[in-house]
Amino acid sequence: RWFLLLGLITSAVLPLVTFTKTIWIEPKTVVEPIVAEVKTMAEPMVYESLKLAYEPAFEINGWMVAASLYGLGILILLFRLLFDLKQLRGLLSGKIIRQEEGFKYVEVSESVAPFSYFNYIVFNASLFDSAELQHILAHERVHCREKHSLDVLLARLFCIAFWYHPLIWLYKKAMMQNLEFIADSEALKSIAQTSEAKKSYQFTLLKVTTHQSCVSITNPFYQSLIKKRIVMLNTNQSKKRNAWKYFVVIPALLAFLLYFQTKIIAQEKQITTHQGEPKVSVVIDKNTTDEQLKKEAERLKKEHNVKLKFSKVKRNASG
């Protein structure tokens, strides 16, 4: 679970991290074009006709079109999220809520799949026997305790922000499926550890598949790929064997940063050339007077058009 959550955050943050690499290139000789000012004495009417003749044609801005489509997609998905919240609120309004050990149990008459939303557990008791209901509630309590609704909301918000990317929808599906694996595993631990209890739990999974109506923003007891959930229940997971897979991602991320997130800055080498111009020098020592400094400045200005300025000259008692 945390691996998948960090994957979402990392995918959003790492593209903002960049490294800079400076390369030095040889300067190019640039020939400045001669700019000439052309004046015309044409009549105003002739000028207007020429202006109309060279009026640029209407052009479609591709970036504006893309930005508009992106914004439209976000608006549609936000509206759908608000609709789901309204649907959930409508389902819970007017119902009797029974609080027990921090959980809020809501029994409904609608034919919906059992689901949880934060501390709310919603179910239709008439659709299941007591053993099946015990399995369902154990499953939903895991969702509530571990705040799986936060994962669902985060994945939903990422799908809204990056709706154009097909992988984000597959990533969301993987997150939802993983939450079900976690809830199934933890629920079985709270139920009697017998083969009959395990088999009964799996039959409950199959039975709930007939009640597929659910609110997409919640943690429904039924999720697609029910076969994978049953396979996972009968698979012995080795944390030590699977841990090395996570560490493979670290060098891959580093390689991604160095290859894609390196910004190359080109700098021209500064080359100073002297093309036969005369060298101008002024020698100043401790005996140079203020009058001499002034004369040197006047000479350079007159002979070479060089502005020479002396400032903050300090002298001792001997001058």
N, C-alpha and C positions, 0 to 999 in steps of 0.2 A: 504493500500500500504506500509506504513512504517513498519507495523507489519511484513509483509512478507519479506521486505528488511532486517530488523534487524534479522529475523529468519535465513537468509542465512549467514550473518556475524557471528551471534552467533554460528551457527553450525560449522563454521571453526575455531573460536577463542577458544571456551570453552574447546575443547579437549586438548588444550595446557596448560590449567590451572590445576595444580595439587596441592594437599595438602599432606603433609608427616605426617605419624603417626609411632612413634617408639614403638616397643614392646620388652620387655626384656625376654630372654629365658635362661634356664639353660645351662651351657657349657657342651659339649659332650667330652668324653674321646676319643682322637684320638691316635690310635696306628700307629706309623710311620713304614712303611715297610722297611725291610732290603734291601738295594740296593747293589747288587754285580756286579762287573765288570767282564765280561766273555770275555776272549780273545781266538781267534781261530787261528790255524796255517794252516787252510785249503788252498788248492791251489786256486789261483785267478779264474780259470775256474770253480771250484766247487762252489765258492762263487757267481759268476755271474749266474749260473744255479739256485741256490737257490733264488736269488733275482728275477729272472724272474718267478719262480714258485709262489712266494708270491706277485707278482705285483697286486695291487688292481684293480678290474673290473671297467669299466666305469659307473659312476653314474650320474643321471639327477638331477640337482640342481633345486628344486621346486621354490625357491625364484627367481632365475634367469629367469625361465620360466614365472612366474607371472609378474615380472618387465617388461619383454619383451612384453607380451600381453598388459599390462597397457600402455606402451609407444606407442605401435602400435595403440591402440585405440585413444590416444591423437592425434597422427599424422593424422589419418584419419579424425577426427572431426575438427582439425585445417585446414586441406585441404578443408573440406566442408565449413567452415566459410569463407575462402579466396575466394572460388568459388562463394558463395552468394554475397560477396562484389563486386567481379568482375561482376557478373550478374546485380547487382544494378547499378554499374557504367556504364555498357553497355546500360542499359535502360534509364539512364539520359543523356548520351552523345548525343550531337547534338540537344537537345530539347530546345525550347524557355522557359526561366524561367521568370516568372512575380513575382516581389517582391511587397508585400503589407503588411504593418503593422508588419514587421518582419518575415512574412511567405514567402516562396518561392513556388509558384504554378507552377507545371509542368504538362501540358496537353499532353497526349500521345495518339497514335492511336492504340496501342496494346490492346488486350482484357484482361486486368488485373484488379483485384479487386483494388479499391482505397486504398492507403496506405500512411503512413507518415514515414519519417526517419529524426529525429531531426527537422530541420525547413523546410524540403522539404515535400510538399503534392502533391502526384502523382495521377492523375485520368484521365479517358477517358470520357469527357463530352458528347459524342455522345450516350453513353449507358443509360443516365438518363435524365429526364426532369428537369426543373429549380428548382422545389420544392425538388425533391430527391437530386439534387446536393447541394442545400443549407443545407440539413440535413447532407450529407456526409462531406462537408467542415467544418461544425460546430463541428462534431465529431473529425475530424482529427486535427483541431486547438487545441482541448483540449490535444491531445497527444503531440503536439508540445510545447504548453505552459508549460506543466508539465514535459517535458523532459522524457517521457515514454521510449524513445529509450535507455536511460541509463539502465533502468530496464531490457529491453530485452537483451542488451549486457551482463550485469552482470549475468543474468540467463543462457545465452548461455555459458559464460566462466566457470561457475560452472558446467554445464553439461559436458563440455570438461574435466575439472579437475577430476570430480567424475562420469565419464560416466558409471562405473561398478555398481553404486548404483541405483536401480530402483526408489527409492523415489525421487531422484533429478529431474527425468523427470516428475513425477507427480507434484512436487513442481513448476517446471517451467510452467506447464500447468495451475496450479492455479494462478500463478502470471499474466500470459497473460490474463486469463479470468477476473481477478480482474481489470486489466487496462481497459478492454473493458467496464466493469460495470461502472467504474469511468467516462470514456469518454461519455458513453450513458447518464449518469445522468447529467453531466455538459452541454452536448450538448442540452438536452431538456430545461435546464434553459435559454439558449440563444435564443431558439425558442419560438414562441408564446405559452403561457401556456393555451392551450385549449385542449379539448378531441380530437378534429379533428386533431390537430397538433401532438398529441401523437400517434394517430392511424396511421397517415401518416408516422411518423418516423419508426414505427414498420413494416409497409409495405415496407419501404425502406430497412430495415434489411433483410427481406425475399427476396427482389429482388436481392440484392447484392450476395446472396448465389449462384446464377447461374454463377457468375464470380469468381471462386475459385483460379485462377492462381495468385500467389503472391510470393514475395521473403520472405524467412523465417526469415530474420534478421530485417524486418520492422514491423510496426504496421499496419497490414491490417485491413480494415474496417470490412471485414468478418472474423469471427472466428467460430470454431466449437461450438457446444452446443448453437445454436442460440435460442433454446427454453428457456434456462436459462436466457439469456439476456432479452428476452421479459418478462419473469416472474419477473425479478428484476425491470424492468421498471414499473411494476404494483404493486410493493410491497412497503409498507411504512416502511422505515428503521428507527429503533429507536437506536440512538447512545448510549443513557444511558443504554438501555436494553442489548446491545451487548458489552459494555465496560468491564463488569465484566469477560467476557470470556478471555480477554487478560491477566488479572491479575492471572488467574488460572495457566498460564504457568510459572510464577515466582517461586512458590514453587516447581513445577515440575523440573525446571532447578536446583534449589538448591539441591533437592533430587538426581538428576543425578550427580551433582558434588561430593556430599558427598559419594555416593555409588560407582560410577565408577572411579572418578578421585582422589581417596585417595591412595597414594603410601605408602605401609607398609614397614618399614625398621626394620629388626630384628637385635638386638644387644645382644651379649653374655655377661652375667654377669661376671665381673672379680673377681675371687676368689683366694686369696693368701693363699697358704698352706705351712706349715713348716713340713718337714718330718724328724725331728731329727737332722738337720744340726746345727752346733755350732753357737751361736750368737757372733758377733764380735762388739766390741764397742771401741770408742776412745773418751776420755774426754778432752776437751780443755777449759782452762779458761784464764783469763787476764794475768797470769804469765807464760803461755806456750811460750817457746822461739822458734825461727826459727829452731834451731838445733833439738829440741824435735819434731817439726812437721816433719822434714826430717826423723828422726829415726822411728817415727810411720808409715810413708809411707813405709819405707824399711821393717819394721817388717810385715806389712799386706801383702806386696807383697811376702815376703819369706814364711810366715807361712800359708797364706790362698789364695794366688794368687789373691789378691784384689788390684786394682789400686786406690790409694788415692791421690788426688791432691788438693793443696791449691792455691788459686789465689787471687790477689788483697787484700792481708792482709795489713791493715793500722794500724800503731801504733802512740801513742802520744809521747810527749817529754820524758815521764818516761819509755818508752819502753813496 
